[in-house]
Amino acid sequence: MSNYHEGFVPTIARKNLAAYRRLARRTGLVWRDHGALVYVGCAGDDMNARVCP
Protein backbone atom coordinates (compact mmCIF):
# COMPACT_ATOMS: atom_id res chain seq x y z
CA MET A 1 0.00 0.00 0.00
CA SER A 2 1.40 3.39 -0.91
CA ASN A 3 1.16 6.48 1.26
CA TYR A 4 -0.09 9.82 0.01
CA HIS A 5 0.56 13.07 1.85
CA GLU A 6 -0.68 16.50 1.01
CA GLY A 7 0.11 19.72 2.79
CA PHE A 8 -1.02 23.31 2.81
CA VAL A 9 0.66 26.30 4.41
CA PRO A 10 -1.86 29.14 4.49
CA THR A 11 -1.03 32.49 6.00
CA ILE A 12 -3.70 33.35 8.55
CA ALA A 13 -3.81 36.62 10.48
CA ARG A 14 -3.83 36.04 14.24
CA LYS A 15 -7.24 37.75 14.51
CA ASN A 16 -8.69 35.13 12.10
CA LEU A 17 -7.10 32.08 13.70
CA ALA A 18 -10.21 30.99 15.64
CA ALA A 19 -12.35 31.11 12.48
CA TYR A 20 -9.69 29.16 10.56
CA ARG A 21 -9.60 26.48 13.26
CA ARG A 22 -13.38 26.05 13.03
CA LEU A 23 -13.11 25.71 9.25
CA ALA A 24 -10.21 23.27 9.57
CA ARG A 25 -12.21 21.02 11.94
CA ARG A 26 -15.09 20.83 9.45
CA THR A 27 -12.67 20.27 6.56
CA GLY A 28 -11.04 17.39 8.45
CA LEU A 29 -14.40 15.69 8.82
CA VAL A 30 -15.08 16.00 5.09
CA TRP A 31 -11.64 14.63 4.16
CA ARG A 32 -12.11 11.65 6.49
CA ASP A 33 -15.55 11.00 5.00
CA HIS A 34 -13.77 10.75 1.64
CA GLY A 35 -11.11 8.32 2.83
CA ALA A 36 -8.42 10.32 4.63
CA LEU A 37 -7.00 8.39 7.58
CA VAL A 38 -5.54 11.37 9.42
CA TYR A 39 -5.99 15.14 9.34
CA VAL A 40 -3.52 17.32 11.25
CA GLY A 41 -3.50 21.09 11.70
CA CYS A 42 -0.62 23.14 13.08
CA ALA A 43 0.03 26.80 13.83
CA GLY A 44 3.28 28.66 14.37
CA ASP A 45 4.27 32.00 15.84
CA ASP A 46 7.59 32.66 14.07
CA MET A 47 7.02 31.69 10.48
CA ASN A 48 9.68 34.05 9.08
CA ALA A 49 12.38 31.48 9.78
CA ARG A 50 13.21 29.24 6.84
CA VAL A 51 12.34 25.63 7.69
CA CYS A 52 13.45 23.72 4.61
CA PRO A 53 16.96 24.06 3.13
C-alpha positions in Angstrom: 0.0 0.0 0.0 1.4 3.4 -0.9 1.2 6.5 1.3 -0.1 9.8 0.0 0.6 13.1 1.9 -0.7 16.5 1.0 0.1 19.7 2.8 -1.0 23.3 2.8 0.7 26.3 4.4 -1.9 29.1 4.5 -1.0 32.5 6.0 -3.7 33.3 8.6 -3.8 36.6 10.5 -3.8 36.0 14.2 -7.2 37.8 14.5 -8.7 35.1 12.1 -7.1 32.1 13.7 -10.2 31.0 15.6 -12.3 31.1 12.5 -9.7 29.2 10.6 -9.6 26.5 13.3 -13.4 26.0 13.0 -13.1 25.7 9.3 -10.2 23.3 9.6 -12.2 21.0 11.9 -15.1 20.8 9.5 -12.7 20.3 6.6 -11.0 17.4 8.4 -14.4 15.7 8.8 -15.1 16.0 5.1 -11.6 14.6 4.2 -12.1 11.7 6.5 -15.6 11.0 5.0 -13.8 10.7 1.6 -11.1 8.3 2.8 -8.4 10.3 4.6 -7.0 8.4 7.6 -5.5 11.4 9.4 -6.0 15.1 9.3 -3.5 17.3 11.2 -3.5 21.1 11.7 -0.6 23.1 13.1 0.0 26.8 13.8 3.3 28.7 14.4 4.3 32.0 15.8 7.6 32.7 14.1 7.0 31.7 10.5 9.7 34.1 9.1 12.4 31.5 9.8 13.2 29.2 6.8 12.3 25.6 7.7 13.5 23.7 4.6 17.0 24.1 3.1 
